[in-house]
Amino acid sequence: MASSSFRPSVSDSEIGYGSASLQSHRRETRKPLEVESVPSPNSREVGGVSEEGGVYLTWENLWVTVSNGKGGSRSILQDLTGYARPGEVLAIMGPSGCGKSTLLDALAGRLEANQSGSILVNGRKQTLAYGTSAYVTQDDTLLTTLTVGEAVYYSAQLQLPDSMSKQEKKERADMTIKEMGLQDSINTRIGGWGVKGISGGQKRRVSICVEILTHPKLLFLDEPTSGLDSAASYYVMSRIVGPDFRHGRTIITSIHQPSSEVFALFDNLCLLSSGRTVYFGPARAANEFFSRNGFPCPTLQNPSDHFLKTINKDFEEDIEQGLGGKKPKEEVIDILITAYKSSGSWQQVQAQVTEICKQEGDQALQKSRDHASFVNQCLILTKRSYVNMSRDLGYYWMRLGVYIMVSFALGTIFYDLGFSNSSIQVRDS
Ligand SMILES: Nc1ncnc2c1ncn2[C@@H]1O[C@H](COP(=O)(O)OP(=O)(O)OP(=O)(O)O)[C@@H](O)[C@H]1O
C-alpha cells in the first residue's frame, strides 16, 4: 500500500475495507451482471462480469464533510454513488477543487474528514489487506540520489516478503521496471533540485513502479499525468491503463485534462462539479449525454475540454444551450445534474451497484500479504539512507561542516581550563 500520512477515522460510518478476491472455485458459478450497460471498448467483459478474481469497489450515498472554520460544516462530496470493476479504468474528472482527490482518498480509506455512506469491497464492508491496493499520490516522493533501478529494488526488498529470495525480488523489480518502459533509464539517477535526472514523466512511472511491486488488485492514481505534456501523458497513461497492465486490476484515476487519445483509454467516467455527480457512466457515452442535454461538443474540440469548460463555475461565462440561448454556469450545472439523476446512466449505475453487492456471498477475504520483517526493513533502510547520504555531497559536507563548527565552539569553552576550582570559577565569570 502506498505510503500514507494519515489513516481513516470513520468509525461512525458504514465504510470499511478489506481485501477480497473472488474465490476461484465459485468463479464459474457466478451469475453475470444482468444490467444492460454500454460495453466498454477496453474491458474484457465475460457475460457482464469483466474480470475474475479482482476487486469490485462500490460506493453509495457518499458524503464527505469538513469544517468551514466558522463553527459550521461544508460538504465536499455530496451523495456520490458509483462503482469500479476489475479490468476497467475509472477516470474521475472535474474542475480544480471539485473533490477528485477527496473521492480517491475516501475510496482508498485515507480520509480524515467526516464521511458517511457505504463503501464496499466485493460487496462487503471490509478492510483492504496489505498488498491488495496501492495509491500513487500526486507528488513524487523519491530519493533523488538513487538510480531508477535502486529505487525500485530497495522498495521491492522492503515490500516483498522474506520468503522470496533476493533474486526473485530483483526479478520482480526488473519486470516492473520493464512494464513501465523504464529499462533504458535503469541506471540513471532520479535527480531533483539542482541535479538533472530522469524526466517528469519517468519520475511518475518510477512512483507507479514502486507502488505496483506487490501486484495490487486495486490501484488508485491521483493525477498521474500532472505536469506532463500531452505526448508524455499519453505515454504514461497508455502504459498504466494498457490492456496488459489493467488485466485483472481495478484502476481508479483522477485526471485533469486528458487529451482525446488519453480519454479514449478510459472505460468509465465520473464527472464531478463542486462535489456533485454531473455524469457517471461509460466514458464514450459522455459526449452523447452532453449533446442530449443541449451542450454538444463543438466539432474538433477535445470532449474532455468541453466537459470541463461547461461545468467549471470558477470563471463566469455563460454557456450556449442549443437553441435555448446562453445560460449562467450555475444553471447549466444544475441542468446537467438533474438530467443525470433522471437518465438511464444513473439507473444503470444503481443497478450495477446492486448487482455487484448481490454477488458478495461467494467472496472470501483475501489474506494480508507478507512484507519484509522488521529487522530486514531496518537493515535495508539503513543501507538506503547510507547510499543516499554518501551521494548527496552538499547535505553530507554541510552537516560535517556544522558538526566541526559546533565541536570547535564547545571546545573553546574548555580550552586551557585547568583543574582547580578557582580556574573554573574564573572561566565561569
Ligand atoms: N481537510 C479539508 N478541510 C477543508 N477543506 C478541504 C479539506 N480537504 C479538501 N478540502 C476542500 O475540498 C475541495 C476539494 O478538494 P480536492 O483536493 O478533493 O479537489 P480536487 O478536485 O482534487 O482539486 P485539484 O484538481 O486542484 O487537485 C477543495 O475546495 C478543498 O479546499
The ligand as a Gaussian input file, in Angstrom:
#p B3LYP/6-31G(d) Opt

LIG

0 1
 N       -9.424000      18.820000       5.128000
 C      -10.032000      19.784000       4.445000
 N      -10.531000      20.872000       5.098000
 C      -11.161000      21.832000       4.423000
 N      -11.377000      21.821000       3.095000
 C      -10.907000      20.779000       2.405000
 C      -10.213000      19.704000       3.033000
 N       -9.868000      18.811000       2.094000
 C      -10.320000      19.299000       0.923000
 N      -10.935000      20.484000       1.103000
 C      -11.579000      21.294000       0.071000
 O      -12.391000      20.435000      -0.679000
 C      -12.382000      20.808000      -2.034000
 C      -11.994000      19.630000      -2.886000
 O      -10.612000      19.347000      -2.706000
 P       -9.851000      18.274000      -3.586000
 O       -8.410000      18.340000      -3.243000
 O      -10.539000      16.979000      -3.432000
 O      -10.115000      18.831000      -5.048000
 P       -9.514000      18.346000      -6.421000
 O      -10.662000      18.222000      -7.355000
 O       -8.673000      17.141000      -6.226000
 O       -8.617000      19.595000      -6.799000
 P       -7.313000      19.648000      -7.733000
 O       -7.761000      19.161000      -9.070000
 O       -6.980000      21.101000      -7.765000
 O       -6.263000      18.789000      -7.091000
 C      -11.449000      21.989000      -2.154000
 O      -12.233000      23.160000      -2.169000
 C      -10.603000      21.913000      -0.907000
 O      -10.219000      23.173000      -0.491000

